[in-house]
Amino acid sequence: MRVLHLDAGKTMRGGQWQALRLIQGLAAESVESTLLARLGSPLFEAARKAGCRVEPLGFARAAMRARRHDLIHAHDSRSHTIAALAGGAPLVVSRRVAFGGAASRPALAKWKYGRAARYIAVSEFVKSVLVERGVPSEKIAVVYDGVPLLNVPVRIEGPPRIVAPANADDPRKGATLALEAARLAGVELHLSDNLERDLATASLFLYITHSEGLGSGALLAMSAGVPVLASDVGGLPEIIRHGENGWLVENAPDAIAAAIRRLQGDPALARSLGQAGRQTVVERFTVERMTRRTMEVYRQALS
């Protein structure tokens, strides 16, 4: 099987990491992949460094390459548009975001959404968003993110080191709210642009957001055994069972601050949440599991 992947992301966020991890997982299953990404983007450079076949994204190139592949997999909205116009092979579209909104050009949106043979939703919550947009439920498969299992020394006792994603430029995320809550709790918050590095010294991972399809950053922290405190929104409750493998909280500074103090003041609870979180990833959110589920969708699209 030959798959053409398209991703138009300018930054290296959850979707880009998932695209790269999927391509690597597919290679282990003898699936040949070509990635079209923005020239010079973090994904382009990361894929090239990892030894993946990667070329600059553009409509003409997508149209030409599509005819040489069995399947196209679009990983974001812009590449969905490019793939829908390019044609040439059955189209699978990944949908990660939990927001939709009304289409400014309904007829064009209906045509674009109708072009895909199958949709991959990152959570049941995102699937419900797609259904609201008019995508038939039977065309949508829920495939949860997969993350690597990080082997890092878990740091619970000692001075707190609370890590959160550096996403202040995205109004749908909650960096400002997280910073305010940390101030109220009397702790310093480290905004990280390299989670795999910074989770090694984290005593708590704070994932505060106003909108979330699933939360691959939270999954990565769980894989490292770091306790996760996250917003009770979107697809996050599909990952986190409150008080069992993580801690869910409403998006209010006082509530978040109280939860930070609770987990920092109870090392045994924090350690238990971290251990259970890692086991959750082992059982449900590995890269191998994501790859197998994605290949099932590919086969459906080709049948």
WORA-V28344 format. One record per residue. N is the residue number from 1. RES is the residue in three letters. NEAR is the number of other ideal C-beta (glycine too) atoms within 8 Angstrom. D_CENTER is the distance of its C-alpha to the mean C-alpha in whole Angstrom. Layout:
BEGIN
((N | RES | NEAR | D_CENTER) (N | RES | NEAR | D_CENTER))
END
This chain:
BEGIN
((1 | MET | 8 | 25) (2 | ARG | 11 | 24) (3 | VAL | 15 | 20) (4 | LEU | 16 | 20) (5 | HIS | 14 | 16) (6 | LEU | 16 | 16) (7 | ASP | 17 | 13) (8 | ALA | 11 | 15) (9 | GLY | 14 | 13) (10 | LYS | 5 | 15) (11 | THR | 7 | 13) (12 | MET | 9 | 11) (13 | ARG | 8 | 7) (14 | GLY | 11 | 4) (15 | GLY | 12 | 5) (16 | GLN | 16 | 8) (17 | TRP | 10 | 7) (18 | GLN | 15 | 6) (19 | ALA | 14 | 9) (20 | LEU | 13 | 11) (21 | ARG | 13 | 11) (22 | LEU | 14 | 12) (23 | ILE | 13 | 15) (24 | GLN | 11 | 16) (25 | GLY | 14 | 16) (26 | LEU | 13 | 17) (27 | ALA | 11 | 20) (28 | ALA | 7 | 21) (29 | GLU | 8 | 22) (30 | SER | 5 | 24) (31 | VAL | 10 | 22) (32 | GLU | 8 | 23) (33 | SER | 13 | 20) (34 | THR | 13 | 20) (35 | LEU | 15 | 18) (36 | LEU | 16 | 19) (37 | ALA | 15 | 17) (38 | ARG | 12 | 19) (39 | LEU | 7 | 22) (40 | GLY | 5 | 21) (41 | SER | 13 | 18) (42 | PRO | 8 | 16) (43 | LEU | 15 | 14) (44 | PHE | 13 | 17) (45 | GLU | 9 | 19) (46 | ALA | 11 | 17) (47 | ALA | 13 | 17) (48 | ARG | 9 | 21) (49 | LYS | 6 | 21) (50 | ALA | 8 | 19) (51 | GLY | 4 | 22) (52 | CYS | 12 | 20) (53 | ARG | 6 | 22) (54 | VAL | 10 | 21) (55 | GLU | 9 | 23) (56 | PRO | 9 | 23) (57 | LEU | 14 | 21) (58 | GLY | 7 | 24) (59 | PHE | 8 | 25) (60 | ALA | 6 | 28) (61 | ARG | 11 | 26) (62 | ALA | 16 | 24) (63 | ALA | 12 | 27) (64 | MET | 8 | 29) (65 | ARG | 12 | 26) (66 | ALA | 14 | 25) (67 | ARG | 8 | 29) (68 | ARG | 7 | 28) (69 | HIS | 13 | 25) (70 | ASP | 8 | 25) (71 | LEU | 15 | 22) (72 | ILE | 17 | 20) (73 | HIS | 13 | 16) (74 | ALA | 16 | 14) (75 | HIS | 13 | 11) (76 | ASP | 12 | 11) (77 | SER | 6 | 14) (78 | ARG | 7 | 17) (79 | SER | 14 | 17) (80 | HIS | 12 | 17) (81 | THR | 9 | 20) (82 | ILE | 14 | 21) (83 | ALA | 15 | 21) (84 | ALA | 13 | 23) (85 | LEU | 8 | 26) (86 | ALA | 11 | 26) (87 | GLY | 7 | 26) (88 | GLY | 8 | 28) (89 | ALA | 11 | 25) (90 | PRO | 10 | 24) (91 | LEU | 14 | 20) (92 | VAL | 16 | 17) (93 | VAL | 12 | 14) (94 | SER | 14 | 11) (95 | ARG | 12 | 10) (96 | ARG | 11 | 7) (97 | VAL | 9 | 9) (98 | ALA | 11 | 11) (99 | PHE | 7 | 14) (100 | GLY | 5 | 17) (101 | GLY | 4 | 20) (102 | ALA | 3 | 23) (103 | ALA | 9 | 24) (104 | SER | 3 | 26) (105 | ARG | 6 | 28) (106 | PRO | 6 | 27) (107 | ALA | 6 | 29) (108 | LEU | 8 | 27) (109 | ALA | 10 | 24) (110 | LYS | 10 | 25) (111 | TRP | 9 | 26) (112 | LYS | 10 | 23) (113 | TYR | 10 | 21) (114 | GLY | 6 | 24) (115 | ARG | 8 | 24) (116 | ALA | 13 | 21) (117 | ALA | 8 | 22) (118 | ARG | 13 | 19) (119 | TYR | 13 | 15) (120 | ILE | 14 | 12) (121 | ALA | 14 | 11) (122 | VAL | 14 | 7) (123 | SER | 14 | 10) (124 | GLU | 9 | 14) (125 | PHE | 12 | 13) (126 | VAL | 18 | 12) (127 | LYS | 12 | 14) (128 | SER | 8 | 17) (129 | VAL | 14 | 16) (130 | LEU | 12 | 17) (131 | VAL | 11 | 20) (132 | GLU | 7 | 21) (133 | ARG | 10 | 21) (134 | GLY | 6 | 23) (135 | VAL | 10 | 21) (136 | PRO | 6 | 23) (137 | SER | 7 | 21) (138 | GLU | 4 | 23) (139 | LYS | 9 | 21) (140 | ILE | 14 | 17) (141 | ALA | 11 | 16) (142 | VAL | 11 | 13) (143 | VAL | 10 | 11) (144 | TYR | 13 | 9) (145 | ASP | 11 | 6) (146 | GLY | 14 | 9) (147 | VAL | 13 | 9) (148 | PRO | 7 | 13) (149 | LEU | 9 | 15) (150 | LEU | 10 | 17) (151 | ASN | 4 | 20) (152 | VAL | 9 | 21) (153 | PRO | 4 | 24) (154 | VAL | 9 | 23) (155 | ARG | 9 | 25) (156 | ILE | 10 | 26) (157 | GLU | 5 | 29) (158 | GLY | 6 | 31) (159 | PRO | 3 | 30) (160 | PRO | 9 | 27) (161 | ARG | 11 | 24) (162 | ILE | 15 | 21) (163 | VAL | 15 | 18) (164 | ALA | 14 | 15) (165 | PRO | 10 | 13) (166 | ALA | 8 | 15) (167 | ASN | 9 | 14) (168 | ALA | 8 | 17) (169 | ASP | 3 | 17) (170 | ASP | 6 | 15) (171 | PRO | 4 | 17) (172 | ARG | 7 | 14) (173 | LYS | 12 | 13) (174 | GLY | 10 | 16) (175 | ALA | 13 | 17) (176 | THR | 7 | 21) (177 | LEU | 12 | 21) (178 | ALA | 13 | 20) (179 | LEU | 10 | 22) (180 | GLU | 9 | 25) (181 | ALA | 15 | 24) (182 | ALA | 14 | 25) (183 | ARG | 7 | 28) (184 | LEU | 10 | 29) (185 | ALA | 12 | 28) (186 | GLY | 4 | 30) (187 | VAL | 9 | 27) (188 | GLU | 7 | 26) (189 | LEU | 11 | 22) (190 | HIS | 10 | 21) (191 | LEU | 10 | 18) (192 | SER | 12 | 16) (193 | ASP | 4 | 15) (194 | ASN | 6 | 15) (195 | LEU | 11 | 13) (196 | GLU | 8 | 15) (197 | ARG | 7 | 18) (198 | ASP | 11 | 18) (199 | LEU | 16 | 17) (200 | ALA | 10 | 20) (201 | THR | 6 | 22) (202 | ALA | 15 | 20) (203 | SER | 13 | 22) (204 | LEU | 16 | 20) (205 | PHE | 15 | 16) (206 | LEU | 15 | 16) (207 | TYR | 15 | 13) (208 | ILE | 14 | 15) (209 | THR | 15 | 13) (210 | HIS | 10 | 15) (211 | SER | 10 | 12) (212 | GLU | 11 | 9) (213 | GLY | 13 | 8) (214 | LEU | 18 | 6) (215 | GLY | 15 | 6) (216 | SER | 11 | 4) (217 | GLY | 11 | 7) (218 | ALA | 15 | 9) (219 | LEU | 14 | 9) (220 | LEU | 14 | 10) (221 | ALA | 16 | 13) (222 | MET | 18 | 14) (223 | SER | 14 | 14) (224 | ALA | 14 | 16) (225 | GLY | 10 | 18) (226 | VAL | 16 | 18) (227 | PRO | 15 | 18) (228 | VAL | 15 | 16) (229 | LEU | 14 | 17) (230 | ALA | 17 | 15) (231 | SER | 15 | 15) (232 | ASP | 10 | 17) (233 | VAL | 9 | 15) (234 | GLY | 14 | 13) (235 | GLY | 15 | 11) (236 | LEU | 17 | 11) (237 | PRO | 9 | 14) (238 | GLU | 9 | 13) (239 | ILE | 14 | 12) (240 | ILE | 13 | 15) (241 | ARG | 7 | 18) (242 | HIS | 9 | 20) (243 | GLY | 5 | 23) (244 | GLU | 7 | 22) (245 | ASN | 10 | 19) (246 | GLY | 17 | 18) (247 | TRP | 14 | 19) (248 | LEU | 10 | 18) (249 | VAL | 11 | 20) (250 | GLU | 6 | 21) (251 | ASN | 12 | 20) (252 | ALA | 6 | 24) (253 | PRO | 9 | 25) (254 | ASP | 8 | 28) (255 | ALA | 10 | 25) (256 | ILE | 18 | 23) (257 | ALA | 12 | 26) (258 | ALA | 9 | 27) (259 | ALA | 11 | 24) (260 | ILE | 16 | 24) (261 | ARG | 9 | 28) (262 | ARG | 10 | 28) (263 | LEU | 14 | 25) (264 | GLN | 12 | 27) (265 | GLY | 5 | 30) (266 | ASP | 8 | 30) (267 | PRO | 7 | 29) (268 | ALA | 6 | 29) (269 | LEU | 9 | 27) (270 | ALA | 14 | 24) (271 | ARG | 11 | 25) (272 | SER | 8 | 25) (273 | LEU | 16 | 21) (274 | GLY | 14 | 20) (275 | GLN | 9 | 21) (276 | ALA | 11 | 20) (277 | GLY | 18 | 17) (278 | ARG | 13 | 17) (279 | GLN | 9 | 19) (280 | THR | 12 | 16) (281 | VAL | 14 | 14) (282 | VAL | 8 | 17) (283 | GLU | 6 | 18) (284 | ARG | 8 | 14) (285 | PHE | 15 | 11) (286 | THR | 11 | 13) (287 | VAL | 12 | 12) (288 | GLU | 8 | 15) (289 | ARG | 11 | 15) (290 | MET | 17 | 12) (291 | THR | 14 | 14) (292 | ARG | 8 | 17) (293 | ARG | 11 | 15) (294 | THR | 13 | 14) (295 | MET | 11 | 18) (296 | GLU | 9 | 19) (297 | VAL | 13 | 18) (298 | TYR | 13 | 19) (299 | ARG | 8 | 23) (300 | GLN | 10 | 23) (301 | ALA | 12 | 22) (302 | LEU | 9 | 25) (303 | SER | 4 | 27))
END
